Amino acid sequence: MSMAVAGLLAGMALGFAGYFGGFGAFLLVAALGAVGFVVGRFLDGDLEAGDLFRPRGRDERRGPR
């Protein structure tokens, strides 16, 4: 499935949730979609668990001591 189709489906799901369930349902669908995206990237191997909890190169930006 292409990213355009995935985006279309996500947009339609958010639209239906917002229309039928109100703003609270919209936020719930958006949050669960974000969690599903992260889990999907993790299962595809594009993301490692340490990437979520490790600081992003704080020591690398400071340079040599």
PDB file of N, H, CA, C and O in Angstrom:
ATOM      1  N   MET A   1       0.851  -1.169   0.000  1.00  0.00           N
ATOM      2  CA  MET A   1       0.000   0.000   0.000  1.00  0.00           C
ATOM      3  C   MET A   1       0.899   1.235   0.000  1.00  0.00           C
ATOM      4  O   MET A   1       1.838   1.337   0.791  1.00  0.00           O
ATOM      5  N   SER A   2       0.599   2.159  -0.890  1.00  0.00           N
ATOM      6  H   SER A   2      -0.163   2.076  -1.532  1.00  0.00           H
ATOM      7  CA  SER A   2       1.411   3.367  -0.974  1.00  0.00           C
ATOM      8  C   SER A   2       1.085   4.312   0.187  1.00  0.00           C
ATOM      9  O   SER A   2       0.048   4.193   0.841  1.00  0.00           O
ATOM     10  N   MET A   3       1.981   5.229   0.413  1.00  0.00           N
ATOM     11  H   MET A   3       2.823   5.325  -0.118  1.00  0.00           H
ATOM     12  CA  MET A   3       1.782   6.194   1.496  1.00  0.00           C
ATOM     13  C   MET A   3       0.582   7.102   1.211  1.00  0.00           C
ATOM     14  O   MET A   3      -0.084   7.557   2.141  1.00  0.00           O
ATOM     15  N   ALA A   4       0.303   7.368  -0.074  1.00  0.00           N
ATOM     16  H   ALA A   4       0.843   6.998  -0.830  1.00  0.00           H
ATOM     17  CA  ALA A   4      -0.850   8.209  -0.414  1.00  0.00           C
ATOM     18  C   ALA A   4      -2.154   7.513  -0.025  1.00  0.00           C
ATOM     19  O   ALA A   4      -3.067   8.150   0.500  1.00  0.00           O
ATOM     20  N   VAL A   5      -2.241   6.209  -0.281  1.00  0.00           N
ATOM     21  H   VAL A   5      -1.499   5.691  -0.708  1.00  0.00           H
ATOM     22  CA  VAL A   5      -3.448   5.466   0.076  1.00  0.00           C
ATOM     23  C   VAL A   5      -3.580   5.365   1.594  1.00  0.00           C
ATOM     24  O   VAL A   5      -4.679   5.489   2.136  1.00  0.00           O
ATOM     25  N   ALA A   6      -2.464   5.140   2.273  1.00  0.00           N
ATOM     26  H   ALA A   6      -1.572   5.039   1.833  1.00  0.00           H
ATOM     27  CA  ALA A   6      -2.500   5.077   3.739  1.00  0.00           C
ATOM     28  C   ALA A   6      -2.938   6.424   4.317  1.00  0.00           C
ATOM     29  O   ALA A   6      -3.719   6.468   5.268  1.00  0.00           O
ATOM     30  N   GLY A   7      -2.442   7.511   3.752  1.00  0.00           N
ATOM     31  H   GLY A   7      -1.807   7.476   2.980  1.00  0.00           H
ATOM     32  CA  GLY A   7      -2.850   8.841   4.200  1.00  0.00           C
ATOM     33  C   GLY A   7      -4.314   9.120   3.934  1.00  0.00           C
ATOM     34  O   GLY A   7      -5.001   9.735   4.751  1.00  0.00           O
ATOM     35  N   LEU A   8      -4.790   8.661   2.775  1.00  0.00           N
ATOM     36  H   LEU A   8      -4.232   8.162   2.112  1.00  0.00           H
ATOM     37  CA  LEU A   8      -6.200   8.811   2.448  1.00  0.00           C
ATOM     38  C   LEU A   8      -7.078   8.063   3.443  1.00  0.00           C
ATOM     39  O   LEU A   8      -8.074   8.605   3.922  1.00  0.00           O
ATOM     40  N   LEU A   9      -6.716   6.828   3.755  1.00  0.00           N
ATOM     41  H   LEU A   9      -5.907   6.387   3.366  1.00  0.00           H
ATOM     42  CA  LEU A   9      -7.499   6.037   4.716  1.00  0.00           C
ATOM     43  C   LEU A   9      -7.465   6.655   6.111  1.00  0.00           C
ATOM     44  O   LEU A   9      -8.482   6.689   6.803  1.00  0.00           O
ATOM     45  N   ALA A  10      -6.300   7.140   6.522  1.00  0.00           N
ATOM     46  H   ALA A  10      -5.473   7.111   5.960  1.00  0.00           H
ATOM     47  CA  ALA A  10      -6.205   7.780   7.833  1.00  0.00           C
ATOM     48  C   ALA A  10      -7.044   9.049   7.879  1.00  0.00           C
ATOM     49  O   ALA A  10      -7.724   9.305   8.872  1.00  0.00           O
ATOM     50  N   GLY A  11      -7.005   9.838   6.825  1.00  0.00           N
ATOM     51  H   GLY A  11      -6.452   9.630   6.018  1.00  0.00           H
ATOM     52  CA  GLY A  11      -7.811  11.054   6.775  1.00  0.00           C
ATOM     53  C   GLY A  11      -9.299  10.766   6.800  1.00  0.00           C
ATOM     54  O   GLY A  11     -10.064  11.470   7.459  1.00  0.00           O
ATOM     55  N   MET A  12      -9.708   9.728   6.081  1.00  0.00           N
ATOM     56  H   MET A  12      -9.086   9.156   5.546  1.00  0.00           H
ATOM     57  CA  MET A  12     -11.120   9.364   6.097  1.00  0.00           C
ATOM     58  C   MET A  12     -11.550   8.868   7.468  1.00  0.00           C
ATOM     59  O   MET A  12     -12.645   9.195   7.926  1.00  0.00           O
ATOM     60  N   ALA A  13     -10.707   8.085   8.131  1.00  0.00           N
ATOM     61  H   ALA A  13      -9.817   7.819   7.760  1.00  0.00           H
ATOM     62  CA  ALA A  13     -11.035   7.603   9.477  1.00  0.00           C
ATOM     63  C   ALA A  13     -11.159   8.769  10.450  1.00  0.00           C
ATOM     64  O   ALA A  13     -12.078   8.803  11.269  1.00  0.00           O
ATOM     65  N   LEU A  14     -10.238   9.722  10.361  1.00  0.00           N
ATOM     66  H   LEU A  14      -9.492   9.694   9.696  1.00  0.00           H
ATOM     67  CA  LEU A  14     -10.313  10.897  11.241  1.00  0.00           C
ATOM     68  C   LEU A  14     -11.548  11.740  10.928  1.00  0.00           C
ATOM     69  O   LEU A  14     -12.191  12.270  11.835  1.00  0.00           O
ATOM     70  N   GLY A  15     -11.873  11.860   9.650  1.00  0.00           N
ATOM     71  H   GLY A  15     -11.351  11.430   8.914  1.00  0.00           H
ATOM     72  CA  GLY A  15     -13.063  12.616   9.275  1.00  0.00           C
ATOM     73  C   GLY A  15     -14.345  11.988   9.798  1.00  0.00           C
ATOM     74  O   GLY A  15     -15.209  12.682  10.335  1.00  0.00           O
ATOM     75  N   PHE A  16     -14.467  10.670   9.642  1.00  0.00           N
ATOM     76  H   PHE A  16     -13.765  10.107   9.206  1.00  0.00           H
ATOM     77  CA  PHE A  16     -15.649   9.983  10.158  1.00  0.00           C
ATOM     78  C   PHE A  16     -15.722  10.088  11.679  1.00  0.00           C
ATOM     79  O   PHE A  16     -16.798  10.306  12.235  1.00  0.00           O
ATOM     80  N   ALA A  17     -14.587   9.935  12.349  1.00  0.00           N
ATOM     81  H   ALA A  17     -13.713   9.758  11.897  1.00  0.00           H
ATOM     82  CA  ALA A  17     -14.584  10.032  13.812  1.00  0.00           C
ATOM     83  C   ALA A  17     -14.982  11.431  14.260  1.00  0.00           C
ATOM     84  O   ALA A  17     -15.744  11.584  15.215  1.00  0.00           O
ATOM     85  N   GLY A  18     -14.477  12.444  13.583  1.00  0.00           N
ATOM     86  H   GLY A  18     -13.858  12.319  12.807  1.00  0.00           H
ATOM     87  CA  GLY A  18     -14.822  13.810  13.938  1.00  0.00           C
ATOM     88  C   GLY A  18     -16.275  14.132  13.669  1.00  0.00           C
ATOM     89  O   GLY A  18     -16.911  14.840  14.450  1.00  0.00           O
ATOM     90  N   TYR A  19     -16.810  13.616  12.569  1.00  0.00           N
ATOM     91  H   TYR A  19     -16.293  13.041  11.935  1.00  0.00           H
ATOM     92  CA  TYR A  19     -18.193  13.920  12.203  1.00  0.00           C
ATOM     93  C   TYR A  19     -19.191  13.198  13.103  1.00  0.00           C
ATOM     94  O   TYR A  19     -20.143  13.804  13.596  1.00  0.00           O
ATOM     95  N   PHE A  20     -18.971  11.907  13.313  1.00  0.00           N
ATOM     96  H   PHE A  20     -18.198  11.415  12.913  1.00  0.00           H
ATOM     97  CA  PHE A  20     -19.941  11.116  14.062  1.00  0.00           C
ATOM     98  C   PHE A  20     -19.683  11.102  15.570  1.00  0.00           C
ATOM     99  O   PHE A  20     -20.625  10.961  16.350  1.00  0.00           O
ATOM    100  N   GLY A  21     -18.438  11.245  15.991  1.00  0.00           N
ATOM    101  H   GLY A  21     -17.673  11.360  15.357  1.00  0.00           H
ATOM    102  CA  GLY A  21     -18.125  11.105  17.405  1.00  0.00           C
ATOM    103  C   GLY A  21     -17.723  12.379  18.104  1.00  0.00           C
ATOM    104  O   GLY A  21     -17.615  12.396  19.330  1.00  0.00           O
ATOM    105  N   GLY A  22     -17.500  13.436  17.371  1.00  0.00           N
ATOM    106  H   GLY A  22     -17.588  13.422  16.375  1.00  0.00           H
ATOM    107  CA  GLY A  22     -17.094  14.690  17.973  1.00  0.00           C
ATOM    108  C   GLY A  22     -15.585  14.795  18.092  1.00  0.00           C
ATOM    109  O   GLY A  22     -14.839  13.943  17.610  1.00  0.00           O
ATOM    110  N   PHE A  23     -15.160  15.861  18.745  1.00  0.00           N
ATOM    111  H   PHE A  23     -15.767  16.553  19.136  1.00  0.00           H
ATOM    112  CA  PHE A  23     -13.726  16.160  18.841  1.00  0.00           C
ATOM    113  C   PHE A  23     -12.982  15.137  19.682  1.00  0.00           C
ATOM    114  O   PHE A  23     -11.832  14.817  19.381  1.00  0.00           O
ATOM    115  N   GLY A  24     -13.611  14.616  20.731  1.00  0.00           N
ATOM    116  H   GLY A  24     -14.546  14.876  20.975  1.00  0.00           H
ATOM    117  CA  GLY A  24     -12.959  13.605  21.576  1.00  0.00           C
ATOM    118  C   GLY A  24     -12.647  12.338  20.800  1.00  0.00           C
ATOM    119  O   GLY A  24     -11.574  11.755  20.963  1.00  0.00           O
ATOM    120  N   ALA A  25     -13.575  11.909  19.958  1.00  0.00           N
ATOM    121  H   ALA A  25     -14.446  12.383  19.826  1.00  0.00           H
ATOM    122  CA  ALA A  25     -13.342  10.725  19.121  1.00  0.00           C
ATOM    123  C   ALA A  25     -12.262  11.012  18.089  1.00  0.00           C
ATOM    124  O   ALA A  25     -11.456  10.136  17.773  1.00  0.00           O
ATOM    125  N   PHE A  26     -12.239  12.224  17.566  1.00  0.00           N
ATOM    126  H   PHE A  26     -12.893  12.935  17.823  1.00  0.00           H
ATOM    127  CA  PHE A  26     -11.193  12.619  16.620  1.00  0.00           C
ATOM    128  C   PHE A  26      -9.812  12.493  17.261  1.00  0.00           C
ATOM    129  O   PHE A  26      -8.892  11.940  16.659  1.00  0.00           O
ATOM    130  N   LEU A  27      -9.673  13.006  18.481  1.00  0.00           N
ATOM    131  H   LEU A  27     -10.421  13.455  18.970  1.00  0.00           H
ATOM    132  CA  LEU A  27      -8.382  12.920  19.170  1.00  0.00           C
ATOM    133  C   LEU A  27      -7.999  11.482  19.495  1.00  0.00           C
ATOM    134  O   LEU A  27      -6.830  11.111  19.393  1.00  0.00           O
ATOM    135  N   LEU A  28      -8.978  10.672  19.886  1.00  0.00           N
ATOM    136  H   LEU A  28      -9.928  10.973  19.969  1.00  0.00           H
ATOM    137  CA  LEU A  28      -8.707   9.268  20.191  1.00  0.00           C
ATOM    138  C   LEU A  28      -8.224   8.523  18.948  1.00  0.00           C
ATOM    139  O   LEU A  28      -7.254   7.768  19.017  1.00  0.00           O
ATOM    140  N   VAL A  29      -8.890   8.727  17.820  1.00  0.00           N
ATOM    141  H   VAL A  29      -9.678   9.340  17.764  1.00  0.00           H
ATOM    142  CA  VAL A  29      -8.477   8.065  16.578  1.00  0.00           C
ATOM    143  C   VAL A  29      -7.094   8.549  16.147  1.00  0.00           C
ATOM    144  O   VAL A  29      -6.281   7.750  15.682  1.00  0.00           O
ATOM    145  N   ALA A  30      -6.817   9.834  16.294  1.00  0.00           N
ATOM    146  H   ALA A  30      -7.477  10.483  16.673  1.00  0.00           H
ATOM    147  CA  ALA A  30      -5.505  10.360  15.928  1.00  0.00           C
ATOM    148  C   ALA A  30      -4.405   9.771  16.815  1.00  0.00           C
ATOM    149  O   ALA A  30      -3.339   9.406  16.318  1.00  0.00           O
ATOM    150  N   ALA A  31      -4.656   9.676  18.119  1.00  0.00           N
ATOM    151  H   ALA A  31      -5.522   9.973  18.523  1.00  0.00           H
ATOM    152  CA  ALA A  31      -3.653   9.121  19.044  1.00  0.00           C
ATOM    153  C   ALA A  31      -3.419   7.638  18.769  1.00  0.00           C
ATOM    154  O   ALA A  31      -2.275   7.184  18.748  1.00  0.00           O
ATOM    155  N   LEU A  32      -4.485   6.889  18.560  1.00  0.00           N
ATOM    156  H   LEU A  32      -5.414   7.257  18.577  1.00  0.00           H
ATOM    157  CA  LEU A  32      -4.323   5.466  18.269  1.00  0.00           C
ATOM    158  C   LEU A  32      -3.663   5.251  16.908  1.00  0.00           C
ATOM    159  O   LEU A  32      -2.930   4.279  16.725  1.00  0.00           O
ATOM    160  N   GLY A  33      -3.910   6.125  15.976  1.00  0.00           N
ATOM    161  H   GLY A  33      -4.505   6.914  16.125  1.00  0.00           H
ATOM    162  CA  GLY A  33      -3.229   6.047  14.682  1.00  0.00           C
ATOM    163  C   GLY A  33      -1.739   6.286  14.814  1.00  0.00           C
ATOM    164  O   GLY A  33      -0.941   5.619  14.156  1.00  0.00           O
ATOM    165  N   ALA A  34      -1.354   7.243  15.668  1.00  0.00           N
ATOM    166  H   ALA A  34      -2.003   7.784  16.203  1.00  0.00           H
ATOM    167  CA  ALA A  34       0.067   7.505  15.895  1.00  0.00           C
ATOM    168  C   ALA A  34       0.742   6.310  16.572  1.00  0.00           C
ATOM    169  O   ALA A  34       1.862   5.946  16.214  1.00  0.00           O
ATOM    170  N   VAL A  35       0.072   5.706  17.537  1.00  0.00           N
ATOM    171  H   VAL A  35      -0.838   6.001  17.828  1.00  0.00           H
ATOM    172  CA  VAL A  35       0.616   4.520  18.200  1.00  0.00           C
ATOM    173  C   VAL A  35       0.755   3.376  17.197  1.00  0.00           C
ATOM    174  O   VAL A  35       1.769   2.677  17.189  1.00  0.00           O
ATOM    175  N   GLY A  36      -0.246   3.185  16.361  1.00  0.00           N
ATOM    176  H   GLY A  36      -1.069   3.753  16.368  1.00  0.00           H
ATOM    177  CA  GLY A  36      -0.184   2.144  15.344  1.00  0.00           C
ATOM    178  C   GLY A  36       0.935   2.379  14.352  1.00  0.00           C
ATOM    179  O   GLY A  36       1.576   1.429  13.902  1.00  0.00           O
ATOM    180  N   PHE A  37       1.180   3.634  14.004  1.00  0.00           N
ATOM    181  H   PHE A  37       0.659   4.406  14.370  1.00  0.00           H
ATOM    182  CA  PHE A  37       2.265   3.964  13.091  1.00  0.00           C
ATOM    183  C   PHE A  37       3.618   3.590  13.695  1.00  0.00           C
ATOM    184  O   PHE A  37       4.457   2.992  13.022  1.00  0.00           O
ATOM    185  N   VAL A  38       3.826   3.943  14.963  1.00  0.00           N
ATOM    186  H   VAL A  38       3.144   4.429  15.510  1.00  0.00           H
ATOM    187  CA  VAL A  38       5.094   3.629  15.628  1.00  0.00           C
ATOM    188  C   VAL A  38       5.271   2.122  15.754  1.00  0.00           C
ATOM    189  O   VAL A  38       6.365   1.610  15.519  1.00  0.00           O
ATOM    190  N   VAL A  39       4.222   1.410  16.118  1.00  0.00           N
ATOM    191  H   VAL A  39       3.333   1.826  16.309  1.00  0.00           H
ATOM    192  CA  VAL A  39       4.308  -0.051  16.236  1.00  0.00           C
ATOM    193  C   VAL A  39       4.590  -0.674  14.871  1.00  0.00           C
ATOM    194  O   VAL A  39       5.387  -1.607  14.772  1.00  0.00           O
ATOM    195  N   GLY A  40       3.954  -0.175  13.831  1.00  0.00           N
ATOM    196  H   GLY A  40       3.307   0.583  13.912  1.00  0.00           H
ATOM    197  CA  GLY A  40       4.197  -0.684  12.488  1.00  0.00           C
ATOM    198  C   GLY A  40       5.629  -0.465  12.037  1.00  0.00           C
ATOM    199  O   GLY A  40       6.236  -1.356  11.443  1.00  0.00           O
ATOM    200  N   ARG A  41       6.174   0.712  12.314  1.00  0.00           N
ATOM    201  H   ARG A  41       5.680   1.435  12.797  1.00  0.00           H
ATOM    202  CA  ARG A  41       7.583   0.974  11.968  1.00  0.00           C
ATOM    203  C   ARG A  41       8.509   0.059  12.747  1.00  0.00           C
ATOM    204  O   ARG A  41       9.510  -0.416  12.211  1.00  0.00           O
ATOM    205  N   PHE A  42       8.181  -0.193  14.017  1.00  0.00           N
ATOM    206  H   PHE A  42       7.368   0.193  14.453  1.00  0.00           H
ATOM    207  CA  PHE A  42       8.986  -1.085  14.849  1.00  0.00           C
ATOM    208  C   PHE A  42       8.951  -2.509  14.294  1.00  0.00           C
ATOM    209  O   PHE A  42       9.989  -3.166  14.222  1.00  0.00           O
ATOM    210  N   LEU A  43       7.774  -2.991  13.903  1.00  0.00           N
ATOM    211  H   LEU A  43       6.930  -2.456  13.961  1.00  0.00           H
ATOM    212  CA  LEU A  43       7.648  -4.347  13.380  1.00  0.00           C
ATOM    213  C   LEU A  43       8.277  -4.501  12.000  1.00  0.00           C
ATOM    214  O   LEU A  43       8.721  -5.594  11.647  1.00  0.00           O
ATOM    215  N   ASP A  44       8.325  -3.423  11.209  1.00  0.00           N
ATOM    216  H   ASP A  44       7.964  -2.535  11.495  1.00  0.00           H
ATOM    217  CA  ASP A  44       8.986  -3.466   9.913  1.00  0.00           C
ATOM    218  C   ASP A  44      10.500  -3.450  10.038  1.00  0.00           C
ATOM    219  O   ASP A  44      11.205  -3.762   9.078  1.00  0.00           O
ATOM    220  N   GLY A  45      11.007  -3.089  11.211  1.00  0.00           N
ATOM    221  H   GLY A  45      10.435  -2.835  11.990  1.00  0.00           H
ATOM    222  CA  GLY A  45      12.450  -3.019  11.419  1.00  0.00           C
ATOM    223  C   GLY A  45      13.038  -1.653  11.120  1.00  0.00           C
ATOM    224  O   GLY A  45      14.258  -1.493  11.157  1.00  0.00           O
ATOM    225  N   ASP A  46      12.206  -0.665  10.826  1.00  0.00           N
ATOM    226  H   ASP A  46      11.215  -0.795  10.796  1.00  0.00           H
ATOM    227  CA  ASP A  46      12.685   0.685  10.548  1.00  0.00           C
ATOM    228  C   ASP A  46      13.009   1.463  11.810  1.00  0.00           C
ATOM    229  O   ASP A  46      13.644   2.515  11.750  1.00  0.00           O
ATOM    230  N   LEU A  47      12.579   0.953  12.940  1.00  0.00           N
ATOM    231  H   LEU A  47      12.062   0.098  12.989  1.00  0.00           H
ATOM    232  CA  LEU A  47      12.719   1.662  14.207  1.00  0.00           C
ATOM    233  C   LEU A  47      13.122   0.666  15.273  1.00  0.00           C
ATOM    234  O   LEU A  47      12.613  -0.454  15.309  1.00  0.00           O
ATOM    235  N   GLU A  48      14.036   1.069  16.141  1.00  0.00           N
ATOM    236  H   GLU A  48      14.450   1.979  16.112  1.00  0.00           H
ATOM    237  CA  GLU A  48      14.437   0.227  17.255  1.00  0.00           C
ATOM    238  C   GLU A  48      13.903   0.836  18.549  1.00  0.00           C
ATOM    239  O   GLU A  48      13.678   2.043  18.639  1.00  0.00           O
ATOM    240  N   ALA A  49      13.707  -0.019  19.544  1.00  0.00           N
ATOM    241  H   ALA A  49      13.890  -0.999  19.471  1.00  0.00           H
ATOM    242  CA  ALA A  49      13.140   0.458  20.809  1.00  0.00           C
ATOM    243  C   ALA A  49      14.035   1.512  21.450  1.00  0.00           C
ATOM    244  O   ALA A  49      13.527   2.456  22.055  1.00  0.00           O
ATOM    245  N   GLY A  50      15.340   1.376  21.335  1.00  0.00           N
ATOM    246  H   GLY A  50      15.753   0.609  20.844  1.00  0.00           H
ATOM    247  CA  GLY A  50      16.263   2.351  21.914  1.00  0.00           C
ATOM    248  C   GLY A  50      16.162   3.716  21.265  1.00  0.00           C
ATOM    249  O   GLY A  50      16.501   4.720  21.892  1.00  0.00           O
ATOM    250  N   ASP A  51      15.703   3.778  20.018  1.00  0.00           N
ATOM    251  H   ASP A  51      15.428   2.962  19.509  1.00  0.00           H
ATOM    252  CA  ASP A  51      15.557   5.068  19.338  1.00  0.00           C
ATOM    253  C   ASP A  51      14.530   5.955  20.010  1.00  0.00           C
ATOM    254  O   ASP A  51      14.615   7.180  19.917  1.00  0.00           O
ATOM    255  N   LEU A  52      13.555   5.357  20.689  1.00  0.00           N
ATOM    256  H   LEU A  52      13.486   4.363  20.765  1.00  0.00           H
ATOM    257  CA  LEU A  52      12.506   6.141  21.331  1.00  0.00           C
ATOM    258  C   LEU A  52      12.949   6.711  22.669  1.00  0.00           C
ATOM    259  O   LEU A  52      12.423   7.735  23.107  1.00  0.00           O
ATOM    260  N   PHE A  53      13.909   6.065  23.327  1.00  0.00           N
ATOM    261  H   PHE A  53      14.336   5.233  22.971  1.00  0.00           H
ATOM    262  CA  PHE A  53      14.266   6.457  24.687  1.00  0.00           C
ATOM    263  C   PHE A  53      15.665   7.050  24.814  1.00  0.00           C
ATOM    264  O   PHE A  53      16.005   7.597  25.863  1.00  0.00           O
ATOM    265  N   ARG A  54      16.471   6.953  23.780  1.00  0.00           N
ATOM    266  H   ARG A  54      16.194   6.509  22.928  1.00  0.00           H
ATOM    267  CA  ARG A  54      17.841   7.457  23.815  1.00  0.00           C
ATOM    268  C   ARG A  54      17.845   8.931  23.431  1.00  0.00           C
ATOM    269  O   ARG A  54      17.164   9.316  22.480  1.00  0.00           O
ATOM    270  N   PRO A  55      18.596   9.767  24.150  1.00  0.00           N
ATOM    271  CA  PRO A  55      18.690  11.167  23.730  1.00  0.00           C
ATOM    272  C   PRO A  55      19.390  11.270  22.375  1.00  0.00           C
ATOM    273  O   PRO A  55      20.260  10.459  22.058  1.00  0.00           O
ATOM    274  N   ARG A  56      19.013  12.253  21.592  1.00  0.00           N
ATOM    275  H   ARG A  56      18.306  12.912  21.850  1.00  0.00           H
ATOM    276  CA  ARG A  56      19.544  12.394  20.239  1.00  0.00           C
ATOM    277  C   ARG A  56      20.899  13.085  20.233  1.00  0.00           C
ATOM    278  O   ARG A  56      20.967  14.303  20.064  1.00  0.00           O
ATOM    279  N   GLY A  57      21.949  12.353  20.410  1.00  0.00           N
ATOM    280  H   GLY A  57      21.894  11.364  20.548  1.00  0.00           H
ATOM    281  CA  GLY A  57      23.310  12.844  20.229  1.00  0.00           C
ATOM    282  C   GLY A  57      23.665  14.086  21.009  1.00  0.00           C
ATOM    283  O   GLY A  57      24.328  14.976  20.477  1.00  0.00           O
ATOM    284  N   ARG A  58      23.247  14.169  22.245  1.00  0.00           N
ATOM    285  H   ARG A  58      22.708  13.446  22.677  1.00  0.00           H
ATOM    286  CA  ARG A  58      23.598  15.357  23.031  1.00  0.00           C
ATOM    287  C   ARG A  58      25.091  15.487  23.175  1.00  0.00           C
ATOM    288  O   ARG A  58      25.624  16.594  23.099  1.00  0.00           O
ATOM    289  N   ASP A  59      25.784  14.377  23.382  1.00  0.00           N
ATOM    290  H   ASP A  59      25.351  13.477  23.443  1.00  0.00           H
ATOM    291  CA  ASP A  59      27.224  14.425  23.550  1.00  0.00           C
ATOM    292  C   ASP A  59      27.944  14.695  22.230  1.00  0.00           C
ATOM    293  O   ASP A  59      29.042  15.251  22.241  1.00  0.00           O
ATOM    294  N   GLU A  60      27.366  14.322  21.118  1.00  0.00           N
ATOM    295  H   GLU A  60      26.474  13.870  21.109  1.00  0.00           H
ATOM    296  CA  GLU A  60      27.999  14.522  19.824  1.00  0.00           C
ATOM    297  C   GLU A  60      28.003  16.005  19.442  1.00  0.00           C
ATOM    298  O   GLU A  60      28.921  16.461  18.760  1.00  0.00           O
ATOM    299  N   ARG A  61      27.011  16.743  19.864  1.00  0.00           N
ATOM    300  H   ARG A  61      26.266  16.372  20.418  1.00  0.00           H
ATOM    301  CA  ARG A  61      26.945  18.165  19.497  1.00  0.00           C
ATOM    302  C   ARG A  61      27.944  19.012  20.270  1.00  0.00           C
ATOM    303  O   ARG A  61      28.372  20.064  19.796  1.00  0.00           O
ATOM    304  N   ARG A  62      28.311  18.558  21.451  1.00  0.00           N
ATOM    305  H   ARG A  62      27.963  17.704  21.837  1.00  0.00           H
ATOM    306  CA  ARG A  62      29.231  19.331  22.280  1.00  0.00           C
ATOM    307  C   ARG A  62      30.655  19.311  21.750  1.00  0.00           C
ATOM    308  O   ARG A  62      31.430  20.236  21.998  1.00  0.00           O
ATOM    309  N   GLY A  63      30.994  18.272  21.032  1.00  0.00           N
ATOM    310  H   GLY A  63      30.365  17.521  20.831  1.00  0.00           H
ATOM    311  CA  GLY A  63      32.344  18.166  20.487  1.00  0.00           C
ATOM    312  C   GLY A  63      33.280  17.524  21.493  1.00  0.00           C
ATOM    313  O   GLY A  63      32.847  17.092  22.561  1.00  0.00           O
ATOM    314  N   PRO A  64      34.571  17.457  21.155  1.00  0.00           N
ATOM    315  CA  PRO A  64      35.551  16.825  22.058  1.00  0.00           C
ATOM    316  C   PRO A  64      35.757  17.653  23.314  1.00  0.00           C
ATOM    317  O   PRO A  64      35.636  18.878  23.296  1.00  0.00           O
ATOM    318  N   ARG A  65      36.067  16.976  24.389  1.00  0.00           N
ATOM    319  H   ARG A  65      36.166  15.981  24.404  1.00  0.00           H
ATOM    320  CA  ARG A  65      36.296  17.699  25.661  1.00  0.00           C
ATOM    321  C   ARG A  65      37.756  17.918  25.893  1.00  0.00           C
ATOM    322  O   ARG A  65      38.139  18.506  26.905  1.00  0.00           O
TER     323      ARG A  65
END
